[in-house]
């Protein structure tokens, strides 16, 4: 059964350095990584889920990575795995 909600830890919700959209993106990434332990969704897919631009997703992913909430592992130039760190 697939969850119909996202979980965002209080630590992230209360982090004043993150934008609201970054917090929602974190929740989506956590939900998408539930099965395999990582998320491999493209920026385009994530942008369509949040109704924002690809550029916004790039900025938000950098923000989450900078503050240690996610870790990016590149498999090749077109594929990456996003691991949830919190």
Protein Blocks (a to p, Z undefined) as FASTA:
>chain_A
ZZfbdcddfklmmmmkbcfklmmmmmmmmmmmmmnopafbdfklmmmmnopafklmmmmm
mmmmmnopaccddfblmbccdddfZZ
